[in-house]
């Protein structure tokens, strides 16, 4: 069991953050970003060519993160690889000591740097969870063949509570939970009322209870707030955009808004942690964690 898994299963309120590998072969950039997060988070999500923009692969970047003394959570998307490559990557990652994963469909290539790329999508988000859980718990590949030494891993998945209609995401989330996922990580939350409703509906759906790690986006500028408010599924309300525009120090205001969100989310039943999105701004994570009173971070009770 990883230290992060131990914290999550032990009832601690966990803190994770996004780490985007660079669009280069620079290990120093990965190391610097990991070191900026060290001590403030329990683990970092190493993204898999986020927004369909080519970047250093997540698994090798995660090894650099580990060497810096930070626990990685490897993102794996179904966008670029078929089930053969995905299962091979899981085995390889597990063999080098990576045991935290979050599986997702991935951003559409048409929105990224290579719009002519094929969207493989051999497995969707639910299929990816079933693949991972089957490899771990049944020691079987999707083909049915036996895995002599199955990977030990924590299996995470994503949810988009602000998808319209909400029922579409609730159905997918329920399927992931029923497939055996260990935790759910959500897109950034700004609308607490809608998110609270989503939490109630997830529990009402009869699915077993799993930890929900709620997303918190740390805004840096009025321009960023305005731009991201137009992205479907983020639901950044006009009050937040107006606060950023009126602020004398937008960065400080963005941190303050994120601190408020973290405190509010922590009070909601079922929320077992927060995932901080600080785009190309890892230094902001420490400011939010400290401002929200989440220091010092707990030590894992079990690390085997």
Beta strands, then each sheet from edge to edge (+ up, - down):
strand 1: 14-19
strand 2: 43-46
strand 3: 72-77
strand 4: 100-104
strand 5: 154-159
strand 6: 183-188
strand 7: 211-217
strand 8: 271-277
sheet 1: 1+ 2+ 3+ 4+ 5+ 6+ 7+ 8+ 1+
end
